[in-house]
Amino acid sequence: MIRTPALILAIIVLLPLTGLAEENDLYRYPRGTVSLKGVVIKVVSAGELVLWEKGNLHPFRLYGISLPDSQSPRGQNAKKKVSDMIFNTLLDVHLLSDESPTPSGVVIIRGNCLNKTLVHMGLAEVDDSCRVPEFCDQWKAAQKKPVTKSLPTP
């Protein structure tokens, strides 16, 4: 018979590991990447977001993809779709170190990469600035596949 303290200890130890199997888009992030878990509280444009994490605000742009200008009808549509997918949702952001004043990041939501999903939906294209082969190669392959309507539901 399992004693109650041992069962509680097992739950405490194993519970944080339960979400690991759910992540569909697994990447090895380059050295210098800062990983944050938070909520997007502002969608400036389809590719510019503000993350709230532990009381701190982190503005960032989506890494490796280009989206339509936010003033164009396509850009407004992309912004709305991004907002619908991620606003007020807990997600992981992996900020890559680069020289720009606004960091760029890879967003993982419900185990799926937002950057890749936007390319797959036809809302974004892989940008020439995408230099991390592990991301860029997958996203370029997604660009060639049939269009998906949104992120898979949990």
N, C-alpha and C positions, 0 to 999 in steps of 0.2 A: 504494500500500500504506500502510495506517495504521500509524504507529509506536506501539509499546507505551506510551510515556509519554503520548502524545496520547489514546489510548484510555482509559487509566486516569484522566486528567484529565476526560474527557467523562463517565465513569461517576460520578466524585466530584461533578461539578457537577449532573448530571441525576438522580442517585439520590434526593435529597431531594424532588424534584418528582413522583415516581411515585405517591405516595399522594394527591395533590391530586384526581385524576380520580375516585377512589373515593368521595369524600364526596358522599352523596346529598342530605342536608339542609344546604344552604348558607345561612348567615345573615350579615347585616351586623350586627355587635355594636355597641351604643351606646358612646359615648365613656366612658372610665373603666373599661371591661371589662378584667379581668385574665385572660389565657389561660394555663392550666397543662396539662401532659401528665404523667399519673401513673397510679397504681393505687389503686383503692378498697380499703382494708384493713379498713373497718368499715362495716356497714350498720346504723345505729342504729334506723332505721325505714325504711319504703319511701321516704320523702321526705327523710331525713336521712342523709348519708353522710360518711365521712372519707376524704380523698384523701391518699396519700403521694406527694410529689413532691420529688425531689432531697434526701431526708433530712428534709423538713419535712412536718408534718401540717396539713391544711387541712379543718376541718369546714365543711360547707355544707349547704344544703337545696336541693331542686329548685325552680327558678324557675317561677312562673306556674301551677302546678298544685296541686290539693289531693288528698290521698290519704286513705283511711279511717284511723281511729284505730288505732294499732299494737296495742292491746289487744283489738280486735274480731277475729273470725274472718276477715273480709275484709281487715283490716289485716295480719294475720299471713300470709295468702295473698299479698298484694301484696309484703310484705317478702321472702318466700321467692322470688317470681318476680324481683324486682329483684336479689336476691343471686345467683340462678342466672345472670342475664344479664350482670352486671358485676363480680362479686367476683373480685379478682386478675387483672383484664384491663386492659391499657393503654388509656387513653382520654383524650379532651380535655375539659377543664372550662373553661367561660367564666364567670367570676364577675362578676356585674353589680354595679355600685356602688349601694348603697341604704343606708338609715339603720339597718337592723337590726343587732344584734350578731353574728348568724350570717349570713354572706353567702349569697346565692342564686345558683345557677348553672344553665347549660344544659350538658348532658352529650352529647357526641358519641362514639359507640362504633361502630367499623367503618363510619364514614361516615353513621350514622343517629342522629337525635336521640332520646335516651332519654325526655325529657319528652314529646315528641310520641307516641312508641311507647306509653307508659303510658296516655295519653289514648285512643289508637286501640284499645288492648286492653280498654278499659273499666275499668282499674284506677284511673284518676285522671280528674279533671274540670278544665277550665280554670278557674282561680280568678279571682275579681273583681279581685284585686290585679295581674293580668297587664296591664301597661301598655305593652308594646312591641308595636305593631301587627304587625310582621313575624312575631313568634312567635305571638302570640295568635290572629291570623286563621288561620294554618295549623293551629294546634292545635284551634281551634273547628271547622274543616272536618274534621279527623281524627275529632273527636267524633261527627260525623254519618255517617261511613263504616262499612262492616262491620268487625267486630272481627278483628284480626290476632293470632295466637297469640304471637309474640315477634319479636325483632329478626331481620332477614334474616341468613343465615349468609354468611361471606366467600366 
